[in-house]
Amino acid sequence: MVREFLQKRLVNEIGISIHPRLLGDGIALFAQPYPETELELVRVKQYPSGLLQVFYRVK
């Protein structure tokens, strides 16, 4: 669903949470194919647990 919104340029901002744990394998954040999208960092919020929330504006 996110891919469809990105393709139609309906996304203004993307927030990503980064957990302090490395995985041996994982799942892609977005299903392919999706358009290459340029992002601009808006803000970062850090929590005592080490979790980071990163917010980007779609350019």
C-alpha positions in Angstrom: 0.0 0.0 0.0 2.8 2.4 0.8 4.3 1.8 -2.7 1.0 3.0 -4.3 1.0 6.2 -2.2 4.7 6.8 -3.1 4.0 6.2 -6.8 1.1 8.7 -6.7 3.2 11.3 -4.7 0.6 11.3 -1.8 3.2 10.9 1.0 4.5 14.1 2.7 6.5 12.6 5.5 7.9 9.2 6.5 8.7 8.2 10.1 11.0 5.2 10.7 11.7 3.6 14.1 15.2 2.2 14.6 15.5 -0.4 17.3 18.9 -1.1 18.9 19.1 -4.7 17.7 20.8 -6.4 14.7 19.0 -9.1 13.0 20.5 -11.9 10.9 17.8 -11.5 8.4 14.9 -9.2 7.8 12.0 -8.0 5.7 12.3 -5.2 3.2 10.7 -1.9 4.5 8.7 -1.5 1.3 7.7 -4.1 -1.2 9.3 -3.7 -4.6 9.1 -2.1 -7.1 8.8 1.4 -5.5 9.9 4.7 -6.9 13.3 6.1 -5.8 12.3 9.0 -3.5 14.5 11.8 -2.2 14.0 12.6 1.5 15.0 15.5 3.7 15.7 14.9 7.5 13.1 16.8 9.6 13.7 15.6 13.1 15.1 12.7 15.2 13.7 11.6 18.6 15.9 9.5 20.9 14.6 7.4 23.8 16.5 6.1 26.9 16.1 2.5 25.6 18.2 3.4 22.5 15.2 3.5 20.2 15.4 6.2 17.6 12.5 7.7 15.6 13.6 9.4 12.4 11.3 11.6 10.4 11.9 12.6 6.8 10.0 15.0 4.5 9.5 13.8 0.9 11.1 16.3 -1.4 
